[in-house]
Amino acid sequence: MSCSKVFRPSVLALCCTFVCVNVGAQDSLDSLDGLSFDNIGFDDAFFETEPSNTPAWLEPFSFRLSQQIYAQVNSHGSELADGSLYKKTAKTENNRLSLLTRYQNPFAAGWLLQASGQAKIYWPGDYEYRANDRQVDTEFRLNELFVQRSSNDNSLKLGAQTVVWGENIGNSVLDVINTSEFRDLTIIDIEDARLNQWLLVWDHFDDNRQISSFINLYPEFNPPPVRGSPFFFEPAFNLTDYRRDKALFELGSQIRWSIAGSDLSLMGAYLYENQLHYSPPSNGVGDAETTANDYLLLGVSANRAIGKLLLNLDIAYSHDILVDALWSSSLSASGPKLITLGVNKLGATAGLEYAINNDQNIMVGVSAESLLNSSDKLESDQTLLADSNTGNALLRYSNSMRNGDAQLAVTIQSALDAASLLASVSLNYTLTDNLAIMSQIIATRAAPDSALAVLDEDVRMGMTLTWSF
């Protein structure tokens, strides 16, 4: 369903003005102008370092090799909405070796080339191994690749990258520009699940304001769950990729002002919903019909620092998103007919971050979204399938111990109606300068009518050994 012709020109005009953000660090940087080690008067020998044996062509590269093993350790049964019992046995879910390569090269004054890619091998026991007819599987993916040109007041970046507008970390209603992929329960944070897209991003800086705009000439969509993963469900119809019969694009702009102790941002964007909308095939068999829905986003975000406390607020208004409804009096021989409606949505995320001390930090965020005009769009014999009001809460606690060699992290995520809950505790320990080990426990609970009902009473334990070089 296309966006309103009344609203679209005004938002496109806002986007094309190319407006956005000051990160608030400029004041502190300005205070260091003119200060350098040359001014301090230390003897040059104080800074002598041993010559590197690394070849020059390898210096821009860094590597991280990781072996990960996770298992669902609680054999149990989960009750589903239809009253059936979904039985689960304890088994290994993740057994994989991955190599992450990063490349960062400031190859000329004002120029930067940055890239990262990942290669994975899925060993026996991994759900990707089982989905590949019990054969060792491999995967290669380019995560990031962009070139950046910077001057005193401007920065231009072209390539695969991310754009983040929300102030709240983890559950902001404004984190909708890049797509995401939650493959399994080892990825529980939006920061880790966010996928890069091919964007042109322009930033302009002045004394207390930053202007930022982006354009995406090839919007992507959230990939479906991987077969065999904890989030996989067997769809009623075959889910295919979107057939691009027309050119798609996205664009947006943000302007951000920095005031003493606070930042305020306004933004507008023309986007496509990250999640494709699927409908049953017209003849009842075959591939599902896919719809890429364009909509308009208007947003406001702000933060306020009070001593060790940082308060955050994000507000998002989405115009013309798609929702499904059942038409009970339809004359269809197969029963009630599924119809699609375009509605508006208002969402807000409020949160706080508190630095308990130099080593401990706590973050809390609450997010809620509401469909504004769904009742006006429904006839008396039509029922909305989605909830009109949804929300979630997020709590994070981190503690750096033993001079930074050990990091404890606790995460709790819950739906506001308590229909689902996830709790995670992880400990990362640095063994040497290059070797680290991370252990984690993840527990989930979900009501029978929740979308996560198959994860009820799951307990996952795992570890990851990482070698960086």
KOLNU-101849 format. One record per residue (C-alpha): residue number from 0; residue in one letter; x, y, z. Coordinates in steps of 0.5 Angstrom, whole numbers, plus 500, padded with zeros to 3 digits. Last residue first. Layout:
KOLNU-101849
+-----+---------+-----+-----+-----+
: num : residuo :  xx :  yy :  zz :
+-----+---------+-----+-----+-----+
: NUM :       a :   X :   Y :   Z :
...
+-----+---------+-----+-----+-----+
//
This chain:
KOLNU-101849
+-----+---------+-----+-----+-----+
: num : residuo :  xx :  yy :  zz :
+-----+---------+-----+-----+-----+
: 468 :       f : 591 : 477 : 533 :
: 467 :       s : 585 : 476 : 537 :
: 466 :       w : 584 : 469 : 539 :
: 465 :       t : 577 : 468 : 542 :
: 464 :       l : 574 : 462 : 546 :
: 463 :       t : 566 : 462 : 546 :
: 462 :       m : 562 : 458 : 552 :
: 461 :       g : 555 : 456 : 552 :
: 460 :       m : 549 : 454 : 556 :
: 459 :       r : 542 : 455 : 554 :
: 458 :       v : 535 : 454 : 559 :
: 457 :       d : 529 : 454 : 555 :
: 456 :       e : 523 : 454 : 560 :
: 455 :       d : 518 : 457 : 554 :
: 454 :       l : 522 : 458 : 548 :
: 453 :       v : 516 : 455 : 543 :
: 452 :       a : 512 : 460 : 546 :
: 451 :       l : 516 : 466 : 543 :
: 450 :       a : 510 : 469 : 539 :
: 449 :       s : 506 : 469 : 546 :
: 448 :       d : 499 : 465 : 546 :
: 447 :       p : 502 : 459 : 551 :
: 446 :       a : 506 : 464 : 555 :
: 445 :       a : 514 : 465 : 554 :
: 444 :       r : 520 : 464 : 559 :
: 443 :       t : 527 : 464 : 557 :
: 442 :       a : 534 : 463 : 560 :
: 441 :       i : 541 : 464 : 558 :
: 440 :       i : 547 : 462 : 561 :
: 439 :       q : 554 : 465 : 558 :
: 438 :       s : 561 : 463 : 558 :
: 437 :       m : 566 : 468 : 555 :
: 436 :       i : 574 : 466 : 554 :
: 435 :       a : 579 : 471 : 552 :
: 434 :       l : 586 : 470 : 548 :
: 433 :       n : 590 : 475 : 545 :
: 432 :       d : 593 : 479 : 551 :
: 431 :       t : 592 : 473 : 555 :
: 430 :       l : 587 : 470 : 559 :
: 429 :       t : 582 : 475 : 558 :
: 428 :       y : 575 : 473 : 562 :
: 427 :       n : 568 : 475 : 559 :
: 426 :       l : 562 : 473 : 564 :
: 425 :       s : 555 : 472 : 561 :
: 424 :       v : 548 : 472 : 565 :
: 423 :       s : 542 : 473 : 560 :
: 422 :       a : 535 : 473 : 562 :
: 421 :       l : 529 : 473 : 557 :
: 420 :       l : 522 : 474 : 558 :
: 419 :       s : 515 : 473 : 555 :
: 418 :       a : 508 : 474 : 556 :
: 417 :       a : 509 : 479 : 561 :
: 416 :       d : 505 : 484 : 559 :
: 415 :       l : 510 : 489 : 558 :
: 414 :       a : 514 : 484 : 554 :
: 413 :       s : 521 : 483 : 558 :
: 412 :       q : 528 : 483 : 557 :
: 411 :       i : 533 : 482 : 562 :
: 410 :       t : 541 : 483 : 561 :
: 409 :       v : 547 : 481 : 566 :
: 408 :       a : 554 : 483 : 564 :
: 407 :       l : 560 : 481 : 568 :
: 406 :       q : 567 : 483 : 565 :
: 405 :       a : 574 : 480 : 567 :
: 404 :       d : 581 : 483 : 565 :
: 403 :       g : 579 : 490 : 566 :
: 402 :       n : 583 : 491 : 572 :
: 401 :       r : 580 : 485 : 576 :
: 400 :       m : 573 : 487 : 575 :
: 399 :       s : 569 : 491 : 570 :
: 398 :       n : 561 : 490 : 572 :
: 397 :       s : 555 : 491 : 567 :
: 396 :       y : 548 : 491 : 568 :
: 395 :       r : 542 : 491 : 563 :
: 394 :       l : 535 : 492 : 564 :
: 393 :       l : 530 : 492 : 558 :
: 392 :       a : 523 : 493 : 558 :
: 391 :       n : 518 : 491 : 552 :
: 390 :       g : 512 : 494 : 549 :
: 389 :       t : 505 : 493 : 545 :
: 388 :       n : 499 : 496 : 544 :
: 387 :       s : 494 : 495 : 538 :
: 386 :       d : 495 : 487 : 538 :
: 385 :       a : 496 : 484 : 531 :
: 384 :       l : 490 : 480 : 528 :
: 383 :       l : 485 : 486 : 528 :
: 382 :       t : 478 : 483 : 527 :
: 381 :       q : 473 : 485 : 522 :
: 380 :       d : 465 : 484 : 522 :
: 379 :       s : 464 : 491 : 525 :
: 378 :       e : 468 : 495 : 520 :
: 377 :       l : 476 : 496 : 521 :
: 376 :       k : 479 : 503 : 519 :
: 375 :       d : 477 : 507 : 525 :
: 374 :       s : 479 : 502 : 530 :
: 373 :       s : 486 : 502 : 527 :
: 372 :       n : 487 : 509 : 528 :
: 371 :       l : 493 : 510 : 533 :
: 370 :       l : 496 : 503 : 533 :
: 369 :       s : 500 : 504 : 539 :
: 368 :       e : 508 : 503 : 541 :
: 367 :       a : 511 : 502 : 548 :
: 366 :       s : 519 : 502 : 550 :
: 365 :       v : 522 : 502 : 557 :
: 364 :       g : 529 : 502 : 558 :
: 363 :       v : 534 : 501 : 564 :
: 362 :       m : 541 : 501 : 564 :
: 361 :       i : 546 : 500 : 569 :
: 360 :       n : 554 : 501 : 570 :
: 359 :       q : 559 : 499 : 574 :
: 358 :       d : 567 : 500 : 573 :
: 357 :       n : 568 : 507 : 574 :
: 356 :       n : 562 : 508 : 579 :
: 355 :       i : 555 : 507 : 579 :
: 354 :       a : 555 : 510 : 572 :
: 353 :       y : 547 : 510 : 571 :
: 352 :       e : 544 : 510 : 564 :
: 351 :       l : 536 : 512 : 563 :
: 350 :       g : 531 : 510 : 559 :
: 349 :       a : 524 : 512 : 555 :
: 348 :       t : 522 : 509 : 549 :
: 347 :       a : 516 : 512 : 545 :
: 346 :       g : 512 : 509 : 539 :
: 345 :       l : 506 : 512 : 535 :
: 344 :       k : 503 : 508 : 529 :
: 343 :       n : 499 : 510 : 523 :
: 342 :       v : 495 : 505 : 519 :
: 341 :       g : 494 : 501 : 513 :
: 340 :       l : 490 : 495 : 512 :
: 339 :       t : 491 : 488 : 510 :
: 338 :       i : 485 : 483 : 509 :
: 337 :       l : 485 : 476 : 511 :
: 336 :       k : 478 : 472 : 509 :
: 335 :       p : 474 : 468 : 514 :
: 334 :       g : 472 : 462 : 511 :
: 333 :       s : 475 : 457 : 505 :
: 332 :       a : 468 : 459 : 501 :
: 331 :       s : 470 : 466 : 501 :
: 330 :       l : 463 : 470 : 502 :
: 329 :       s : 467 : 475 : 507 :
: 328 :       s : 463 : 476 : 514 :
: 327 :       s : 469 : 474 : 518 :
: 326 :       w : 474 : 479 : 515 :
: 325 :       l : 480 : 478 : 519 :
: 324 :       a : 485 : 483 : 520 :
: 323 :       d : 493 : 484 : 518 :
: 322 :       v : 497 : 490 : 519 :
: 321 :       l : 501 : 495 : 514 :
: 320 :       i : 504 : 501 : 516 :
: 319 :       d : 501 : 508 : 513 :
: 318 :       h : 505 : 513 : 517 :
: 317 :       s : 510 : 512 : 523 :
: 316 :       y : 511 : 517 : 529 :
: 315 :       a : 517 : 516 : 533 :
: 314 :       i : 519 : 518 : 540 :
: 313 :       d : 526 : 517 : 543 :
: 312 :       l : 527 : 519 : 550 :
: 311 :       n : 534 : 518 : 554 :
: 310 :       l : 536 : 520 : 561 :
: 309 :       l : 544 : 520 : 563 :
: 308 :       l : 545 : 520 : 570 :
: 307 :       k : 552 : 520 : 573 :
: 306 :       g : 552 : 528 : 574 :
: 305 :       i : 545 : 530 : 571 :
: 304 :       a : 546 : 529 : 563 :
: 303 :       r : 540 : 530 : 559 :
: 302 :       n : 538 : 526 : 552 :
: 301 :       a : 533 : 528 : 547 :
: 300 :       s : 530 : 524 : 541 :
: 299 :       v : 524 : 526 : 536 :
: 298 :       g : 522 : 522 : 530 :
: 297 :       l : 518 : 523 : 524 :
: 296 :       l : 517 : 516 : 519 :
: 295 :       l : 514 : 516 : 513 :
: 294 :       y : 512 : 509 : 510 :
: 293 :       d : 513 : 504 : 504 :
: 292 :       n : 511 : 497 : 504 :
: 291 :       a : 514 : 492 : 500 :
: 290 :       t : 509 : 486 : 499 :
: 289 :       t : 510 : 479 : 498 :
: 288 :       e : 505 : 474 : 496 :
: 287 :       a : 506 : 467 : 499 :
: 286 :       d : 509 : 462 : 494 :
: 285 :       g : 505 : 456 : 492 :
: 284 :       v : 498 : 454 : 494 :
: 283 :       g : 491 : 458 : 495 :
: 282 :       n : 490 : 460 : 488 :
: 281 :       s : 491 : 468 : 491 :
: 280 :       p : 497 : 466 : 495 :
: 279 :       p : 497 : 467 : 502 :
: 278 :       s : 500 : 474 : 504 :
: 277 :       y : 507 : 476 : 507 :
: 276 :       h : 509 : 483 : 509 :
: 275 :       l : 516 : 484 : 508 :
: 274 :       q : 519 : 486 : 515 :
: 273 :       n : 524 : 492 : 514 :
: 272 :       e : 518 : 497 : 513 :
: 271 :       y : 520 : 501 : 507 :
: 270 :       l : 523 : 508 : 509 :
: 269 :       y : 522 : 516 : 507 :
: 268 :       a : 525 : 519 : 513 :
: 267 :       g : 524 : 525 : 518 :
: 266 :       m : 529 : 527 : 524 :
: 265 :       l : 529 : 532 : 530 :
: 264 :       s : 534 : 531 : 535 :
: 263 :       l : 536 : 535 : 542 :
: 262 :       d : 542 : 534 : 546 :
: 261 :       s : 543 : 536 : 553 :
: 260 :       g : 548 : 537 : 558 :
: 259 :       a : 549 : 544 : 556 :
: 258 :       i : 546 : 545 : 549 :
: 257 :       s : 547 : 540 : 543 :
: 256 :       w : 543 : 541 : 537 :
: 255 :       r : 541 : 535 : 532 :
: 254 :       i : 538 : 535 : 525 :
: 253 :       q : 536 : 529 : 522 :
: 252 :       s : 535 : 527 : 515 :
: 251 :       g : 532 : 521 : 511 :
: 250 :       l : 532 : 517 : 505 :
: 249 :       e : 530 : 510 : 502 :
: 248 :       f : 530 : 508 : 495 :
: 247 :       l : 526 : 502 : 491 :
: 246 :       a : 526 : 501 : 483 :
: 245 :       k : 521 : 497 : 481 :
: 244 :       d : 519 : 490 : 479 :
: 243 :       r : 524 : 487 : 485 :
: 242 :       r : 521 : 481 : 487 :
: 241 :       y : 522 : 480 : 494 :
: 240 :       d : 525 : 474 : 497 :
: 239 :       t : 521 : 468 : 498 :
: 238 :       l : 517 : 465 : 503 :
: 237 :       n : 513 : 458 : 502 :
: 236 :       f : 506 : 458 : 505 :
: 235 :       a : 504 : 455 : 512 :
: 234 :       p : 510 : 457 : 515 :
: 233 :       e : 514 : 452 : 519 :
: 232 :       f : 517 : 456 : 525 :
: 231 :       f : 525 : 458 : 526 :
: 230 :       f : 526 : 462 : 532 :
: 229 :       p : 530 : 457 : 535 :
: 228 :       s : 534 : 455 : 529 :
: 227 :       g : 533 : 449 : 525 :
: 226 :       r : 531 : 453 : 518 :
: 225 :       v : 534 : 460 : 519 :
: 224 :       p : 529 : 465 : 520 :
: 223 :       p : 527 : 470 : 514 :
: 222 :       p : 532 : 475 : 512 :
: 221 :       n : 529 : 482 : 514 :
: 220 :       f : 529 : 487 : 508 :
: 219 :       e : 534 : 490 : 504 :
: 218 :       p : 533 : 497 : 501 :
: 217 :       y : 538 : 498 : 494 :
: 216 :       l : 538 : 506 : 493 :
: 215 :       n : 539 : 508 : 500 :
: 214 :       i : 540 : 515 : 502 :
: 213 :       f : 543 : 518 : 508 :
: 212 :       s : 543 : 525 : 511 :
: 211 :       s : 546 : 528 : 517 :
: 210 :       i : 547 : 535 : 520 :
: 209 :       q : 550 : 537 : 526 :
: 208 :       r : 549 : 543 : 531 :
: 207 :       n : 553 : 546 : 536 :
: 206 :       d : 559 : 550 : 533 :
: 205 :       d : 558 : 547 : 526 :
: 204 :       f : 558 : 540 : 523 :
: 203 :       h : 556 : 537 : 517 :
: 202 :       d : 555 : 529 : 516 :
: 201 :       w : 553 : 526 : 509 :
: 200 :       v : 551 : 518 : 508 :
: 199 :       l : 551 : 514 : 502 :
: 198 :       l : 548 : 508 : 504 :
: 197 :       w : 549 : 500 : 502 :
: 196 :       q : 546 : 497 : 508 :
: 195 :       n : 549 : 494 : 514 :
: 194 :       l : 545 : 489 : 518 :
: 193 :       r : 543 : 490 : 526 :
: 192 :       a : 543 : 483 : 530 :
: 191 :       d : 549 : 485 : 534 :
: 190 :       e : 546 : 492 : 536 :
: 189 :       i : 539 : 489 : 537 :
: 188 :       d : 542 : 485 : 542 :
: 187 :       i : 540 : 478 : 543 :
: 186 :       i : 544 : 474 : 539 :
: 185 :       t : 547 : 467 : 542 :
: 184 :       l : 539 : 466 : 542 :
: 183 :       d : 539 : 464 : 535 :
: 182 :       r : 539 : 468 : 528 :
: 181 :       f : 536 : 474 : 530 :
: 180 :       e : 537 : 478 : 523 :
: 179 :       s : 536 : 486 : 523 :
: 178 :       t : 535 : 491 : 518 :
: 177 :       n : 538 : 498 : 518 :
: 176 :       i : 533 : 504 : 519 :
: 175 :       v : 529 : 502 : 524 :
: 174 :       d : 532 : 503 : 531 :
: 173 :       l : 528 : 509 : 532 :
: 172 :       v : 523 : 505 : 537 :
: 171 :       s : 529 : 504 : 541 :
: 170 :       n : 530 : 497 : 544 :
: 169 :       g : 538 : 496 : 545 :
: 168 :       i : 541 : 503 : 547 :
: 167 :       n : 536 : 509 : 548 :
: 166 :       e : 538 : 515 : 544 :
: 165 :       g : 535 : 512 : 537 :
: 164 :       w : 538 : 515 : 530 :
: 163 :       v : 543 : 509 : 528 :
: 162 :       v : 545 : 509 : 521 :
: 161 :       t : 549 : 503 : 519 :
: 160 :       q : 554 : 501 : 514 :
: 159 :       a : 555 : 498 : 507 :
: 158 :       g : 558 : 504 : 502 :
: 157 :       l : 559 : 511 : 501 :
: 156 :       k : 561 : 516 : 507 :
: 155 :       l : 562 : 523 : 506 :
: 154 :       s : 564 : 528 : 512 :
: 153 :       n : 564 : 535 : 513 :
: 152 :       d : 566 : 541 : 517 :
: 151 :       n : 574 : 540 : 518 :
: 150 :       s : 574 : 535 : 512 :
: 149 :       s : 573 : 528 : 511 :
: 148 :       r : 572 : 523 : 506 :
: 147 :       q : 570 : 516 : 508 :
: 146 :       v : 570 : 509 : 504 :
: 145 :       f : 565 : 504 : 506 :
: 144 :       l : 565 : 496 : 506 :
: 143 :       e : 562 : 493 : 512 :
: 142 :       n : 559 : 486 : 514 :
: 141 :       l : 561 : 482 : 508 :
: 140 :       r : 559 : 475 : 509 :
: 139 :       f : 562 : 468 : 508 :
: 138 :       e : 558 : 461 : 510 :
: 137 :       t : 560 : 454 : 511 :
: 136 :       d : 557 : 448 : 512 :
: 135 :       v : 559 : 441 : 515 :
: 134 :       q : 554 : 436 : 513 :
: 133 :       r : 548 : 433 : 516 :
: 132 :       d : 543 : 434 : 511 :
: 131 :       n : 545 : 442 : 511 :
: 130 :       a : 539 : 444 : 516 :
: 129 :       r : 543 : 439 : 521 :
: 128 :       y : 549 : 443 : 520 :
: 127 :       e : 546 : 449 : 521 :
: 126 :       y : 543 : 447 : 527 :
: 125 :       d : 550 : 446 : 530 :
: 124 :       g : 551 : 439 : 532 :
: 123 :       p : 557 : 437 : 527 :
: 122 :       w : 561 : 443 : 525 :
: 121 :       y : 558 : 450 : 522 :
: 120 :       i : 564 : 453 : 519 :
: 119 :       k : 564 : 461 : 519 :
: 118 :       a : 567 : 467 : 515 :
: 117 :       q : 566 : 474 : 516 :
: 116 :       g : 568 : 480 : 513 :
: 115 :       s : 570 : 487 : 515 :
: 114 :       a : 571 : 494 : 511 :
: 113 :       q : 574 : 501 : 512 :
: 112 :       l : 577 : 506 : 507 :
: 111 :       l : 579 : 512 : 510 :
: 110 :       w : 581 : 519 : 507 :
: 109 :       g : 582 : 526 : 510 :
: 108 :       a : 589 : 525 : 508 :
: 107 :       a : 591 : 519 : 504 :
: 106 :       f : 590 : 511 : 506 :
: 105 :       p : 587 : 512 : 512 :
: 104 :       n : 586 : 504 : 512 :
: 103 :       q : 582 : 500 : 517 :
: 102 :       y : 581 : 493 : 515 :
: 101 :       r : 577 : 488 : 520 :
: 100 :       t : 577 : 480 : 519 :
:  99 :       l : 572 : 476 : 523 :
:  98 :       l : 574 : 468 : 523 :
:  97 :       s : 568 : 464 : 525 :
:  96 :       l : 568 : 456 : 528 :
:  95 :       r : 561 : 453 : 530 :
:  94 :       n : 558 : 449 : 534 :
:  93 :       n : 551 : 452 : 536 :
:  92 :       e : 545 : 448 : 538 :
:  91 :       t : 547 : 442 : 542 :
:  90 :       k : 542 : 438 : 545 :
:  89 :       a : 537 : 437 : 551 :
:  88 :       t : 530 : 435 : 548 :
:  87 :       k : 524 : 439 : 547 :
:  86 :       k : 517 : 437 : 546 :
:  85 :       y : 511 : 442 : 544 :
:  84 :       l : 505 : 440 : 547 :
:  83 :       s : 498 : 442 : 544 :
:  82 :       g : 493 : 447 : 547 :
:  81 :       d : 492 : 451 : 541 :
:  80 :       a : 496 : 456 : 544 :
:  79 :       l : 502 : 452 : 545 :
:  78 :       e : 504 : 448 : 552 :
:  77 :       s : 512 : 447 : 552 :
:  76 :       g : 515 : 441 : 554 :
:  75 :       h : 521 : 439 : 557 :
:  74 :       s : 529 : 437 : 556 :
:  73 :       n : 533 : 443 : 559 :
:  72 :       v : 540 : 444 : 557 :
:  71 :       q : 539 : 448 : 550 :
:  70 :       a : 547 : 448 : 548 :
:  69 :       y : 552 : 453 : 546 :
:  68 :       i : 559 : 452 : 543 :
:  67 :       q : 563 : 457 : 540 :
:  66 :       q : 570 : 457 : 537 :
:  65 :       s : 572 : 464 : 535 :
:  64 :       l : 578 : 467 : 531 :
:  63 :       r : 579 : 475 : 531 :
:  62 :       f : 583 : 478 : 526 :
:  61 :       s : 586 : 485 : 525 :
:  60 :       f : 588 : 488 : 518 :
:  59 :       p : 591 : 495 : 517 :
:  58 :       e : 598 : 493 : 519 :
:  57 :       l : 598 : 487 : 514 :
:  56 :       w : 600 : 491 : 508 :
:  55 :       a : 606 : 494 : 512 :
:  54 :       p : 609 : 487 : 514 :
:  53 :       t : 609 : 486 : 521 :
:  52 :       n : 615 : 486 : 525 :
:  51 :       s : 614 : 492 : 528 :
:  50 :       p : 620 : 496 : 531 :
:  49 :       e : 620 : 497 : 538 :
:  48 :       t : 618 : 503 : 541 :
:  47 :       e : 621 : 510 : 543 :
:  46 :       f : 616 : 515 : 547 :
:  45 :       f : 621 : 517 : 553 :
:  44 :       a : 627 : 517 : 548 :
:  43 :       d : 623 : 524 : 545 :
:  42 :       d : 625 : 527 : 552 :
:  41 :       f : 618 : 530 : 555 :
:  40 :       g : 617 : 538 : 553 :
:  39 :       i : 610 : 538 : 554 :
:  38 :       n : 609 : 542 : 548 :
:  37 :       d : 611 : 537 : 543 :
:  36 :       f : 606 : 532 : 547 :
:  35 :       s : 600 : 536 : 544 :
:  34 :       l : 596 : 542 : 546 :
:  33 :       g : 594 : 547 : 541 :
:  32 :       d : 587 : 546 : 542 :
:  31 :       l : 585 : 541 : 548 :
:  30 :       s : 579 : 545 : 550 :
:  29 :       d : 576 : 545 : 543 :
:  28 :       l : 576 : 537 : 544 :
:  27 :       s : 571 : 538 : 550 :
:  26 :       d : 567 : 543 : 547 :
:  25 :       q : 566 : 538 : 541 :
:  24 :       a : 564 : 532 : 545 :
:  23 :       g : 557 : 533 : 544 :
:  22 :       v : 555 : 529 : 539 :
:  21 :       n : 552 : 534 : 534 :
:  20 :       v : 547 : 532 : 530 :
:  19 :       c : 542 : 532 : 523 :
:  18 :       v : 539 : 536 : 517 :
:  17 :       f : 540 : 535 : 509 :
:  16 :       t : 534 : 539 : 506 :
:  15 :       c : 532 : 533 : 502 :
:  14 :       c : 529 : 529 : 508 :
:  13 :       l : 525 : 535 : 510 :
:  12 :       a : 522 : 536 : 503 :
:  11 :       l : 521 : 529 : 502 :
:  10 :       v : 517 : 529 : 509 :
:   9 :       s : 513 : 535 : 506 :
:   8 :       p : 512 : 531 : 499 :
:   7 :       r : 510 : 525 : 503 :
:   6 :       f : 504 : 527 : 507 :
:   5 :       v : 499 : 529 : 502 :
:   4 :       k : 500 : 524 : 497 :
:   3 :       s : 499 : 518 : 503 :
:   2 :       c : 504 : 513 : 503 :
:   1 :       s : 503 : 507 : 498 :
:   0 :       m : 500 : 500 : 500 :
+-----+---------+-----+-----+-----+
//
